[in-house]
Amino acid sequence: MFLSRLVIVILLLLVFFSSAYDIAELNYAESESPIGKALVAFSLPRNWERLFKEDVVQPGVIGSLDGIRVFSTLWVVMTHKILYYAQEPWINKLQLVDALASLIKMPLINTLLNVDTFLLISGLLKAYHYLRDLENKRFNFISCYTRRYLRLTPAYMVVLGFYATLLVRLSSGPGWNKFVEQPTDACKTNWFYNLIYLNNYLDNGNQCMVQTWYLAMDFQLCLLAPLIVYPLWRWPNVGKFIFISVTLLSVSIPFITIYCARAVPSYVLGASDSSIQWYMQNIYFITHQRASPYIIGLALGYIFYRMNTTKVKLTKVTVAAGWALSMAVLYAVVFGSFDIFQYGHEYDPMESAIYGALHRPAWALAVAWIIFACNCGYGGWITTFLSARAFQPLSKLSYSIFLTHYIVLMVNTGRMRTAVYVDEYTLVHQYLGDIFLVFGVSMILYLFVEAPLFELAKLCFGKKKGGNKPSAIKIELDTVHVAKTDSQLTRLASAVEKP
C-alpha cells in the first residue's frame, strides 16, 4: 500500500516539475535536445497537445485503421459491459432469454470477434515493420523485443499495481467480493505471470486483469512472427509454403479440440457455466487456438510491403465483388450462428467444430479486405469516414482504455445494492455513462504515465544515423492500439513499437 502511494506521489511530482519546466522554458532548441526532451516528457501541457493534435494523413497511409481501432475498442468495452451486465441482479432476468431469441441483437451476443480485428491489425503492422527492417538491414531481434516490452509494460505495471492495492478500497457492496476483491487477490498472487506475458497459459482461470490475456497472446505471436516473415522475405517460395502450412494448422487445432472435447464454439450464453469456463481456459485464451487472424494479418502486411511502390488496379466488378463478399462474410459470421446461441439448441459436435474453427479467420479475411480496399483507393466514403481526424485522439487513447475499462465495470457491478429492471434503454444509458468514465480514467493514465514513458522510451532507442526509408504505410507504435501517422514516423522512425 505504501509503495503504491509512493508511486502516485512520484508521478504527480514528475508531472508538476516537468510541466513547470516546460512552461518556463523559452529556448525551444534546448527543449528539443535529448536532455530537454527528457525533462519535458512528463509535461502535462505538452502531452495534452500531443493527444489532441490533428495529424495530417498523407497519401499511402492507412488512415482507416484509426476508425477501425476506435470502433473495435468501443465494441470491446460493450462486450465486457454485457458480460458484467448479465451477472447483475435483475428484476426481470428472463429478459436475457428473450434477448437471445432476437436476431437483431446478435452483434451484442456474438460479440467476441472484436479482438480478432486487433490481432489482424497487429499482424499486418508487425509484418510490414519486420520486412522494412530486413530490407534496410537493421533488424535486431533483442533490441526489437526489448523496445516492445518497455513500450507495453510501464503503464501495464501501474494499472496492475492499482488492481493489487488501491482498487479494493474504492467502494463496497454485496457483490464487491466477487467482482473486485477476488480479481484483486488474483493480482496479488499471479502478477508475475502478467509481467512475463504468460498469464494466458499459467493459471489462466485465476488471471490478474483478465482482459490482458490479449497482451500475452499478442506478445507471444510477435515473438513467433519472424519465423514466418523472414522466410517470406529471404526465400519467397519456401516462405509461402510455411505460411500456408501454419495457416492450415491454426485452423485445424481449434477444429480438432472442439470436436474431440465436444466444446462450445464460442462464448455461448445459453451454455452451462462449466462449458463456457472450459472454452475460455482451453481455447479462447490460448495462443495456438487463436492465431489465425494474426497470421492473416502477417500475409496482408507482406502484400502491402510487396506493393509499396506499385499502384494496385482493380476492375469495378472486382471491387464490387470484394465488398459484397466481405459484407456477406461479416454478416454470416455474426448472424449465422443464431441457432447455436439459443437455449435448448441440440449440440452438434461437427457444427460447433466447423464454426469454432472458421469464424475467426473468416472475420479476419473480411476485415482484411476492408483495410486493403481503403488503402488502395477503393473504399470511397468508407475510407473518408474511417480516416476522419476526429478518431485520432481516441485511437491514441485506445491502449489506456483497454487497460482501465474493467475497473469502471467492476466497481459499477460490485457496488450494486438493489435489483434493477433491465431493458435496451437501461443498457444504452449505462454504457454511455461507463464510456464517459472510462475515457476520463484512460486520459489520466495516458497523460501521466503512457505518453511520458513512451517519450522516454523513444529517447532510449533513438534514430540512428542513416535513418530509414520513408514508409508508404502507417506503422503502429502501440499494438493495442496507439498509432502515429506516417509524417510522425518520418521524424521518429525508430520509435518503439507495439502490436
Secondary structure by P-SEA (a helix, b strand, c coil): caaaaaaaaaaaaaaaaaaaaaaacccccccccaaaaaaacccaaaaaaaaabbbbbccccccaaaaaaaaaaaaaaaaaaaaaaaaccccccaaaaaaaacccccccccccaaaaaaaaaaaaaaaaaaaaaaaaccccaaaaaaaaaaaccaaaaaaaaaaaccccccccccccccccaaaaaaaaccaaaaaacccccccccccccccaaaaaaaaaaaaaccccaaaaaccaaaaaaaaaaaaaaaaaaaaaaaaaacccccccccccaaaaaaaaacccccccccaaaaaaaaaaaaaaaaaccbbbbbcaaaaaaaaaaaaaaaaaaaccccccccccccccaaaaaaaaacaaaaaaaaaaaaaaaaaacccaaaaaaaacccaaaaaaaaaaaaacaaaaaaaaaaaccbbbbbcaaaaaaaaaaaaaaaaaaaaaaaaccaaaaaaaaaaaacccccccccccbbbbcccccccccaaaaaacccccccc
